[in-house]
């Protein structure tokens, strides 16, 4: 089995099996579309990153934070907690999930460019270890709420080092013209630092950046780390003491197709370590405690989406060629990345093997949009037909987490498979769930002054 599938995926009598469970049995029990999590694969990936992280940074390591935005559920939060790493949340909803899993507050980091006051208060009440500050107004809000609660809150500044990561524009986050963080080059970062240190209710721990997502080269990570270290050195020069922490974010890419060549944990961490150690020595500061935020690199390869083919349609193209459109029972409501970013995936017929001649296919969804495409172009056996099961690997990150109810399609659930057993960790929605939010309510006057 190619590496884009989870470790415990293999063919048995021609049929795909994941975690000891055949896909035909999964489809019969849970229906499709469905997300299938290889639980042991996820545990191994977390363990590998954690061990390589400790080797690379030894006693000077900060924390690995799993990026909850990639995918989070109560059961996944429990697995992360058992592995001993932290979790990064960016909304009150994500915080509510990890709280339900009884995740230790000190290993939680909270992000977000527009945290509401209730979200900030909830984070402080739960004693999260770090709140990453993203605007001058937020600095004042966190300081005030922490003061009102008689707390000293650990905070970091999200900084923009001005580094262009080679990725899609919408997921490149560290250049200047973005909504996140404080620019180093414009002086906004230093102004933010001065705004933080005047508050006794805030403890400035260090600097943070995140340069983007699905990045295959280490150069941008190294460049951003160097600029942040210069910022830490300036702090030492101005204040005489040192900020202890540096969070270089996440964004390490994964393989969606066999042609993708992502960095592994050891390669990525070794390169970052070398750059940080040498630059810290050059700048005359103690090497800071390093933290990172992998999400996609952990959960992405551990999950597969299973669809059922509903229809196939032969389409004549302008150049005289033909393409087979293969419609599945999901689409952009469970995987928006193809439409949003032009993301490229792979797929296989999962319920059987075929020796039929390969032909150009386009896998599309069931939604009322021309752009509802799962895979734009892929060679699949020409005998693909209604009722076949299609497996799309590497969908653990930003599949279920970005899912919608467009066209009032219920969102798929997530099952966890291991050693031939399966269990639901997020149930599939039903039409009753969709209707549950509809309300019949009598009109109410909002104020005495209303006419």
C-alpha positions in Angstrom: 0.0 0.0 0.0 1.3 3.4 -0.9 2.4 5.7 1.9 -0.5 8.1 1.5 -2.7 5.6 3.2 -2.5 4.9 6.9 0.0 2.4 8.2 -2.6 -0.2 8.9 -4.3 -0.1 5.5 -3.9 -3.1 3.1 -5.7 -5.2 0.5 -7.3 -8.4 1.6 -8.7 -10.5 -1.3 -8.7 -7.3 -3.4 -10.6 -5.2 -0.8 -9.2 -2.3 1.2 -8.9 -3.0 4.9 -8.1 -0.3 7.4 -7.2 -1.1 11.0 -8.3 -4.7 10.4 -11.8 -3.6 9.2 -12.9 -4.2 5.6 -14.4 -1.1 3.9 -17.5 -3.0 2.8 -18.3 -3.9 6.4 -17.7 -0.2 7.4 -20.1 1.0 4.7 -22.7 -1.5 5.7 -22.6 -0.6 9.3 -22.0 3.2 9.2 -23.1 4.2 5.7 -21.1 6.6 3.5 -19.6 9.1 3.3 -17.7 8.4 6.4 -14.3 9.4 7.8 -12.2 6.4 9.0 -9.5 7.1 11.5 -6.7 4.6 11.9 -6.3 5.1 15.7 -3.0 3.3 16.1 -1.5 5.2 13.1 -2.3 8.5 14.8 -0.8 7.3 18.0 2.4 6.3 16.2 2.7 9.6 14.4 2.2 11.6 17.6 4.8 9.4 19.4 7.3 9.8 16.6 7.0 13.6 16.5 7.2 13.7 20.3 10.3 11.5 20.5 12.1 13.3 17.7 11.2 16.6 19.3 12.7 15.6 22.6 15.9 14.3 20.8 16.3 17.5 18.8 15.8 20.0 21.6 16.6 17.8 24.7 16.2 19.7 28.0 15.5 23.0 26.1 12.3 21.9 24.6 9.0 23.7 25.1 5.9 21.9 23.9 4.4 20.2 20.9 0.9 21.6 20.5 -1.5 19.6 18.4 -3.4 22.1 16.1 -7.0 21.4 16.9 -8.2 23.3 13.8 -7.0 20.4 11.7 -9.5 18.1 13.4 -10.7 17.8 17.0 -13.2 15.6 18.9 -13.4 14.6 22.5 -11.9 11.2 21.8 -9.0 12.6 19.8 -8.4 15.1 22.5 -8.1 12.2 25.0 -5.6 10.5 22.7 -3.5 13.6 22.5 -3.6 14.0 26.3 -2.5 10.4 26.8 0.4 11.1 24.5 1.6 13.9 26.8 1.6 16.7 24.2 -0.3 20.0 24.3 -3.2 21.2 22.2 -3.7 24.6 20.4 -7.2 25.9 20.1 -8.4 29.0 18.4 -12.1 29.4 19.4 -14.4 28.9 22.3 -15.9 25.9 20.6 -12.5 24.1 20.2 -11.8 25.0 23.9 -15.1 23.5 24.9 -14.2 20.2 23.2 -10.9 19.8 24.9 -12.4 20.9 28.2 -15.0 18.1 27.8 -12.0 15.7 27.4 -10.6 17.0 30.7 -7.5 18.2 28.9 -5.0 19.8 31.4 -5.3 23.6 31.1 -1.5 24.2 31.4 -1.0 22.3 28.2 -3.5 24.3 26.2 -2.5 27.3 24.0 -5.2 29.6 22.7 -5.0 31.4 19.4 -7.3 33.5 17.3 -7.2 36.9 15.7 -10.6 38.0 17.2 -11.2 36.3 20.5 -14.4 37.4 22.1 -14.4 38.5 25.8 -16.4 35.3 26.8 -13.8 33.2 25.0 -10.9 35.0 26.7 -12.7 34.7 30.1 -13.3 30.9 29.5 -9.6 30.4 28.7 -8.5 32.3 31.8 -11.0 30.4 34.0 -9.7 27.1 32.7 -6.2 28.3 33.4 -4.8 27.7 29.9 -1.0 27.9 29.8 -0.7 30.4 27.0 -2.9 32.9 25.2 -1.4 34.1 21.9 -2.1 37.8 21.5 -3.0 39.1 18.1 -4.0 42.8 18.3 -3.5 45.9 20.6 -7.2 45.7 21.6 -6.8 42.1 22.6 -3.8 42.9 24.8 -6.0 45.3 26.7 -8.9 42.9 26.9 -6.8 39.9 28.2 -5.0 42.2 30.7 -8.3 43.6 32.0 -10.1 40.2 32.3 -7.1 38.6 33.9 -6.9 41.5 36.4 -10.6 41.2 37.2 -10.0 37.5 37.9 -6.9 38.1 40.0 -4.8 36.1 37.6 -1.4 36.5 35.9 -1.9 35.1 32.4 0.9 33.7 30.4 0.9 35.2 26.9 2.9 35.2 23.7 2.9 37.7 20.8 2.1 36.5 17.4 4.6 38.1 15.1 4.8 38.4 11.3 8.4 37.9 10.2 7.7 38.9 6.6 8.6 35.5 5.2 6.8 34.2 2.1 6.1 30.5 2.4 5.8 28.6 -0.9 2.1 27.6 -0.5 -1.3 28.7 -1.5 -2.1 32.4 -0.9 -5.0 31.6 1.4 -2.8 29.5 3.7 0.3 31.6 3.7 0.1 33.6 7.0 3.4 35.3 7.8 3.8 37.9 5.0 2.8 41.5 5.8 -0.7 41.7 4.1 -2.6 39.3 6.3 -5.0 39.5 9.3 -2.7 37.7 11.7 -0.2 39.1 14.2 2.1 42.1 14.5 4.6 43.0 11.8 8.3 43.0 12.9 9.5 45.3 10.1 6.9 48.0 10.6 7.6 48.3 14.3 4.1 47.1 15.2 5.6 44.0 17.0 7.7 46.2 19.3 4.8 48.5 20.1 2.8 45.4 21.0 5.5 44.2 23.3 5.6 47.5 25.1 1.9 47.4 25.5 2.1 43.9 27.1 4.9 44.5 29.6 3.1 47.4 31.3 0.4 45.1 32.6 1.1 43.2 35.8 -1.7 40.8 34.9 0.2 39.5 31.8 3.4 37.5 31.8 5.1 37.7 28.4 6.7 34.3 27.7 8.0 34.9 24.2 7.3 35.2 20.5 5.2 33.1 18.2 4.7 32.9 14.4 3.0 30.7 11.9 4.1 31.0 8.3 1.5 28.9 6.5 0.3 25.4 5.8 1.3 22.4 3.6 4.9 23.5 3.3 7.5 21.1 1.9 10.7 23.0 2.4 12.4 24.0 5.7 13.9 27.3 4.4 10.9 29.5 5.3 10.8 28.0 8.8 14.5 28.8 9.3 14.2 32.3 8.0 11.2 33.1 10.2 13.0 31.7 13.3 16.0 33.9 12.6 13.9 37.0 12.5 12.1 36.2 15.7 15.4 35.5 17.4 16.6 39.0 16.4 13.4 40.3 18.1 14.3 38.3 21.3 17.8 39.7 21.2 16.4 43.3 21.0 14.3 42.5 24.0 17.4 41.5 25.9 19.2 44.6 24.8 16.4 46.9 26.0 15.3 45.1 29.2 18.4 43.2 30.3 16.6 39.9 30.8 15.5 37.3 28.2 12.2 36.0 26.9 12.4 32.2 27.3 10.1 30.8 24.6 9.8 30.7 20.8 7.0 29.0 19.0 7.6 28.5 15.3 4.1 27.3 14.5 3.1 24.4 12.3 2.4 23.9 8.6 4.6 20.9 7.8 3.1 19.3 4.6 2.0 15.8 4.1 1.7 13.5 1.0 -1.7 13.7 -0.7 -0.4 11.9 -3.8 2.6 9.6 -4.5 4.4 12.6 -6.1 4.4 14.6 -2.9 7.7 14.6 -1.0 7.1 16.0 2.5 9.6 16.4 5.3 9.6 13.9 8.1 9.8 14.9 11.7 13.5 14.2 12.1 14.5 16.1 9.0 12.3 19.1 9.9 13.4 19.4 13.5 17.1 18.9 12.9 17.1 21.7 10.4 15.2 24.1 12.7 17.4 23.2 15.6 20.6 24.0 13.7 19.3 27.3 12.6 18.0 28.3 16.0 21.1 27.3 17.9 23.5 29.0 15.6 21.5 32.2 15.4 20.9 32.4 19.2 24.7 32.1 19.7 25.3 34.8 17.1 22.7 37.1 18.7 24.1 36.5 22.2 21.0 35.1 23.8 20.2 31.8 25.5 18.7 29.4 23.0 14.9 29.7 23.7 12.5 26.9 24.6 11.1 25.8 21.3 7.5 24.9 20.7 5.8 23.7 17.5 2.2 23.2 16.3 1.8 20.2 13.9 -1.8 19.3 13.1 -2.0 18.1 9.5 1.3 16.2 9.9 -0.2 14.2 12.7 -3.9 13.6 11.8 -3.8 14.1 8.0 -2.4 10.7 6.9 -4.3 8.8 9.6 -7.7 9.3 8.1 -9.5 8.1 4.9 -12.8 9.2 3.5 -15.0 6.5 2.1 -17.6 7.3 -0.5 -20.1 5.3 -2.6 -20.3 5.9 -6.3 -23.9 7.0 -7.3 -23.6 7.6 -11.1 -21.0 7.7 -13.9 -21.3 9.9 -16.9 -19.3 10.1 -20.2 -18.5 13.7 -21.2 -17.2 14.7 -24.6 -14.4 17.3 -24.4 -13.7 20.0 -27.0 -10.5 18.3 -28.2 -12.4 15.2 -29.0 -11.3 13.3 -25.9 -13.7 12.1 -23.3 -13.8 12.1 -19.5 -15.8 10.0 -17.2 -17.5 11.9 -14.4 -17.8 9.8 -11.3 -20.3 11.2 -8.8 -20.0 10.2 -5.1 -22.4 10.7 -2.2 -20.3 13.5 -0.6 -18.3 16.3 -2.1 -17.5 19.9 -1.2 -19.5 19.6 2.0 -17.0 17.2 3.4 -13.9 18.3 1.5 -13.8 21.9 0.5 -10.0 22.0 -0.1 -10.2 21.1 -3.8 -12.6 23.9 -4.5 -11.0 26.4 -2.1 -7.2 25.8 -2.6 -7.0 23.7 -5.7 -5.8 20.8 -3.5 -4.9 17.5 -5.3 -5.9 14.1 -3.8 -5.6 10.5 -4.8 -8.3 7.8 -4.7 -8.8 4.1 -5.3 -11.7 1.7 -5.8 -11.8 0.2 -2.4 -14.3 -2.6 -2.4 -12.5 -4.7 -5.2 -9.5 -4.9 -7.4 -9.8 -4.3 -11.2 -7.7 -5.1 -14.2 -9.7 -2.9 -16.5 -7.9 -0.3 -18.6 -7.3 3.0 -16.8 -9.1 6.1 -18.0 -9.3 9.8 -17.2 -11.9 10.4 -14.5 -13.1 13.3 -12.5 -14.5 12.5 -9.1 -17.3 15.0 -8.2 -19.8 15.4 -5.4 -23.6 15.6 -5.2 -23.9 19.4 -4.6 -25.5 21.9 -6.9 -22.2 23.5 -7.9 -20.0 23.0 -11.0 -17.0 23.4 -8.7 -18.1 20.6 -6.5 -15.0 18.5 -7.3 -13.2 16.0 -5.1 -10.4 15.1 -7.6 -10.1 17.1 -10.8 -8.3 14.4 -12.8 -7.3 10.9 -11.9 -6.8 7.6 -13.8 -9.2 5.0 -12.5 -10.3 1.6 -13.9 -12.8 2.1 -16.8 -15.2 -0.4 -15.2 -15.9 1.8 -12.2 -19.6 1.7 -11.6 -22.5 2.7 -9.3 -22.2 0.9 -6.0 -18.4 0.9 -5.9 -16.7 2.3 -2.9 -14.1 5.0 -3.3 -11.4 5.6 -0.7 -9.7 9.0 -0.6 -6.6 9.0 1.7 -5.0 11.8 3.7 -8.3 13.5 4.7 -7.7 13.7 8.4 -6.9 17.4 8.3 -9.4 20.0 7.2 -12.0 17.5 5.9 -14.5 17.0 8.7 -13.2 20.2 10.5 -14.2 22.4 7.5 -17.3 20.4 6.6 -20.6 22.3 6.0 -24.3 21.5 5.5 -24.4 23.1 2.0 -27.6 22.0 0.2 -28.7 20.7 3.6 -26.5 17.6 3.3 -25.8 16.1 6.7 -22.1 16.1 7.6 -20.4 12.6 7.7 -19.3 11.1 11.0 -16.0 9.8 12.1 -15.2 6.2 13.2 -12.1 5.0 14.8 -10.7 1.6 13.8 -8.1 -0.5 15.5 -7.3 -4.2 15.6 -10.5 -5.2 13.7 -12.8 -3.1 15.9 -14.7 0.1 15.0 -16.3 2.7 17.2 -18.0 6.0 16.5 -16.2 9.1 17.8 -18.4 11.6 15.9 -21.8 10.4 14.7 -23.0 11.1 11.2 -25.7 13.8 11.1 -29.3 13.1 10.1 -32.0 15.2 8.5 -33.4 15.6 12.1 -30.2 17.3 13.1 -30.6 19.8 10.3 -34.2 20.5 11.2 -33.4 20.8 14.9 -32.2 24.4 14.6 -35.4 25.6 12.8 -37.6 27.6 15.1 -41.2 28.8 14.8 -41.4 31.9 17.0 -43.9 34.7 17.3 -42.5 38.2 16.5 -41.3 40.1 19.5 -40.8 43.9 19.9 -37.1 44.5 20.6 -37.4 47.8 22.5 -40.0 50.2 23.7 -38.8 52.8 21.2 -39.4 50.5 18.2 -42.4 51.5 16.1 
